[in-house]
Each structure stands twice: as structure tokens, then as C-alpha cells.
Amino acid sequence: MDFEAEQELFSIAEEHFKANQYSEAEPILNQLVLKSSRRPEVFHMLGTVYYDQGKFNKAIRSFKRALEIDPGFTDSSIGLSVILNDLGRYDEGQKVFDEARAMLNTKSPTSDASLNEKFATKHDELGEMYLHHNRVDEGLEQFKKALALTTMRRPEISVSIAECYIVLQNLNLAIRELRLIVREHPHFVPARLKLGKCYFDSQQIPEAIENWEAALRYEPQNQAARDYLRLAQSIQVTSLNNPQLDL
């Protein structure tokens, strides 16, 4: 296949892929593979298609082939890492991800905002997986890495960091983290709710009430804030046996 014919097929496949028309893209991509295409993008798109179809082994092979052609093709590194984590192969997934980061740092010492956000999302996903499996310290490490890379999702990731501190029974650090969030993002209600819970569990009822009242100012219909506030207001500040809340 000459270059112009390959380029035409690639453009058509890419157009279908970007439009999420995977069933139309797949046969064209396979045609390019049969013609010995050495474009990593071809194998990356195929890996994504196979992942969407639940064909994980084929997806893994496709992403690995993209990385054989271009070890620095970070989109395939991220895709491969996601699949390995989905399959419970966490250590392998982490290794792939770390190698991608190292390769990126070697190739481009200057940071790229879009790539940083992709890596932040990946660290966040890994953190959620670790937290779900009660590997809290490892989850906390991943959330902190995500926070250092993102500019778009700082409040959400900071709440996850606070949640790790709560699980580790360190309410002081959780409160400190959440106070920073509400100071920088006063309208972010999930942080207000979580901070109120931490204050309540620390028997700091006036502070809990203050944050839940603030949450209701921003979201007057927030039922959780209403319920918590109603309960807190019925508790005497001097009570030594405050009930625990689930959030």
C-alpha cells in the first residue's frame, strides 16, 4: 500500500474513531494492520475499540504493539494501565504507568497541560482502586500525585485525600485539607458536607453547623445538609456521645 492510500484509510478510520463509531473504524484499522502499518495510532485505536468490546486480551496486545512501535506513546501506556488495573493486575498497571511517566520526563522536560491532566486522571483512578481495596496509604499517595498535576479537578481530588485521612483516623489532617478546599472553593458543597462531618465527629458542633448552613446557602435543596443540620442542632454541644454520621 502506497503512502497516499494508507493516509486516506487512516484518515477515514480516525474520523470514525473520533465520532465513537467503533464498528465502522474497526475493519479499516484491521486493513491497515494487514498492510503492515507502523503507525502507533492505528494500534492504539484498535486497543480502544477492543477494550470497548470487552476483548481485553486483544486490547492489551494492541496497546503493547503501539508501544513497541513508539515506547513514548503515552495514550497507549495509559490505556494499557487502565486495562491491567481493571483486571486486578495492579502492580503491572502501575509499572506501565510509571514507565510512561519516566519516558515523558526524558523526552520532554517541559510540562504539557493536557498530558498532565491525563496523568492526573490516571493517578486519581489508581487512588480510587487502592482505596476501594483498603490499600489506603497507596491510595493517598496516588491522590497526592494527581493533585500535583491537575489544575481542573483540585477540589474533587482534595476531598479524596481528606477521605483517606478519615479512613486512617486522622481527623485533624482531614479537617486541615478540607478547610483549604472551602477557602479556595467556597461553593464546593461536597467539601462543606465532608468538613461538617469531620467537625461533628470531633465534637465541634458549632463548626459542623456552620459548614452545613453554608452548604445550604449554596444548594438550598441539598437533603443531606438538611438532615445533618437538623441532627446537629438537636445535640447539646457538651454531649460526650455524639452519634457518627455516614457520608
C-alpha positions in Angstrom: 0.0 0.0 0.0 1.4 3.4 -1.0 1.6 6.2 1.4 -1.3 8.2 0.0 -3.7 5.2 0.1 -2.6 4.4 3.6 -3.1 8.0 4.7 -6.6 8.1 3.1 -7.6 4.9 5.0 -6.1 6.2 8.2 -8.0 9.5 7.9 -11.3 7.6 7.4 -10.6 5.3 10.4 -9.6 8.2 12.6 -12.8 10.1 11.7 -15.0 7.2 12.6 -13.0 6.7 15.8 -13.3 10.3 17.0 -17.0 10.1 16.3 -17.2 6.9 18.5 -18.2 4.9 15.5 -16.1 2.0 16.5 -17.9 -0.6 14.4 -17.1 1.4 11.3 -13.5 2.1 12.3 -12.5 -1.5 13.3 -12.4 -3.1 9.8 -10.5 -0.2 8.4 -8.0 -0.4 11.2 -7.6 -4.1 10.7 -7.0 -3.5 7.0 -4.2 -1.1 7.9 -2.7 -3.8 10.2 -2.8 -6.4 7.5 -0.9 -3.9 5.3 1.8 -3.8 7.9 1.1 -0.2 9.1 3.6 1.0 11.6 1.5 3.9 12.9 1.2 3.5 16.7 -2.1 5.4 16.4 -3.6 2.5 14.5 -2.9 0.0 17.2 -4.0 2.5 19.9 -7.3 3.0 18.3 -7.7 -0.8 17.9 -6.9 -1.3 21.5 -9.5 1.2 22.5 -12.1 -0.5 20.2 -11.3 -3.9 21.7 -11.5 -2.5 25.2 -14.9 -1.1 24.5 -16.0 -4.5 23.3 -14.7 -6.2 26.4 -12.0 -8.1 24.4 -9.3 -7.3 26.9 -6.6 -9.7 25.7 -6.8 -8.2 22.2 -6.8 -4.7 23.6 -3.7 -5.5 25.7 -1.9 -6.9 22.6 -2.9 -3.8 20.5 -1.7 -1.3 23.1 1.6 -3.2 23.6 2.1 -3.2 19.8 1.6 0.6 19.8 4.2 0.9 22.5 6.6 -1.4 20.6 6.5 1.0 17.7 6.7 4.1 19.9 7.6 3.5 23.6 6.7 7.1 24.3 3.1 6.9 23.0 1.6 7.8 26.3 -2.1 7.4 25.3 -1.4 3.7 24.9 0.5 3.5 28.1 -2.5 4.9 29.9 -4.9 2.6 28.1 -2.8 -0.4 28.9 -2.5 0.6 32.5 -6.3 1.1 32.8 -7.0 -2.4 31.5 -4.4 -4.1 33.7 -6.0 -2.4 36.7 -9.5 -3.4 35.6 -8.2 -7.0 35.5 -6.8 -6.7 39.1 -3.2 -6.7 37.8 -2.4 -3.5 39.8 1.4 -3.9 40.0 1.7 -4.4 36.3 -0.6 -1.4 35.6 1.4 0.8 38.0 4.7 -0.3 36.3 3.4 0.6 32.8 2.2 3.9 34.1 5.5 4.7 35.9 7.5 3.8 32.8 5.3 6.2 30.7 5.9 9.0 33.1 9.6 8.4 33.1 9.7 8.3 29.3 7.7 11.5 29.1 10.1 13.2 31.5 13.1 12.1 29.4 11.6 13.2 26.1 10.0 16.5 27.3 11.2 18.2 30.4 8.6 21.0 29.9 5.2 20.1 31.2 2.2 19.9 28.9 -1.1 20.8 30.5 -3.2 18.3 28.6 -0.8 15.4 29.3 -0.6 16.4 33.0 -4.4 16.3 33.2 -4.4 12.8 31.6 -1.8 11.6 34.1 -3.7 13.3 37.0 -6.8 11.4 35.9 -4.9 8.1 35.9 -3.4 8.8 39.4 -6.9 9.6 40.6 -8.3 6.3 39.2 -5.5 4.3 40.8 -6.2 6.1 44.1 -9.8 5.1 43.9 -8.9 1.5 43.2 -6.5 1.4 46.1 -9.0 3.0 48.5 -11.7 0.6 47.3 -9.5 -2.3 48.2 -8.5 -0.8 51.6 -4.9 0.0 50.5 -5.3 3.5 51.9 -1.7 4.6 52.1 -1.1 3.7 48.5 -4.4 5.4 47.5 -3.4 8.6 49.4 0.0 8.6 47.6 -1.8 8.4 44.2 -4.3 11.2 45.1 -1.4 13.5 46.1 0.3 12.8 42.8 -3.0 13.6 41.0 -3.4 16.8 42.9 0.2 18.0 42.0 -0.6 17.5 38.3 -4.2 18.9 37.9 -5.5 22.4 37.6 -9.0 21.4 36.7 -10.1 18.9 39.4 -8.4 20.1 42.5 -11.4 20.2 44.8 -12.6 16.7 44.0 -9.1 15.2 44.4 -8.6 17.1 47.7 -11.8 15.6 49.0 -10.4 12.1 48.2 -7.3 13.0 50.1 -9.4 14.0 53.1 -11.3 10.7 52.8 -8.1 8.8 53.1 -7.2 10.7 56.2 -10.6 9.9 57.7 -10.2 6.2 57.0 -6.7 6.4 58.6 -8.5 8.0 61.6 -6.6 11.3 61.4 -9.4 13.8 61.5 -7.0 16.7 62.2 -5.3 16.3 58.8 -8.7 15.7 57.1 -10.0 18.9 58.6 -6.9 20.8 57.5 -7.3 19.5 53.9 -11.0 20.3 53.8 -10.5 23.8 55.2 -8.1 24.6 52.4 -10.6 23.4 49.9 -13.5 25.5 51.2 -11.2 28.5 51.5 -10.2 28.3 47.8 -13.5 26.9 46.5 -16.2 28.1 49.0 -19.0 27.0 46.6 -17.8 23.4 46.5 -20.6 21.7 48.6 -19.1 18.2 48.8 -16.2 19.6 50.8 -18.6 21.6 53.1 -20.5 18.4 53.8 -17.4 16.4 54.5 -15.9 19.1 56.7 -19.1 19.3 58.7 -18.9 15.6 59.2 -15.3 15.8 60.5 -16.2 18.6 62.8 -19.3 16.7 64.1 -17.2 13.5 64.7 -14.7 15.7 66.6 -17.5 17.0 68.8 -17.0 20.5 67.3 -20.8 21.0 66.8 -20.9 24.8 66.1 -18.3 24.4 63.3 -20.2 21.5 61.8 -23.4 23.6 61.8 -21.6 26.5 60.2 -20.4 24.4 57.3 -23.8 22.6 56.8 -25.6 26.0 56.8 -23.1 27.3 54.2 -23.8 24.2 52.1 -27.5 25.0 52.2 -26.8 28.6 51.2 -25.2 27.3 48.0 -27.6 24.4 47.5 -30.8 25.1 49.3 -32.3 21.7 48.3 -29.4 19.6 49.5 -31.1 16.9 51.6 -28.0 15.6 53.2 -27.1 19.0 54.5 -30.6 19.5 55.8 -30.6 16.1 57.6 -27.2 16.7 59.2 -28.0 20.2 60.3 -31.3 19.1 61.9 -29.4 16.3 63.8 -26.6 18.6 64.9 -28.9 21.3 66.1 -30.7 18.7 68.3 -27.4 17.8 70.0 -26.1 19.6 73.1 -22.6 21.0 72.4 -21.4 19.5 75.7 -22.6 15.9 74.8 -19.8 13.4 75.1 -21.5 10.7 73.0 -22.2 12.3 69.6 -23.5 9.8 67.0 -21.4 9.1 64.0 -22.6 10.2 60.6 -22.2 8.3 57.3 -21.5 10.5 54.3 
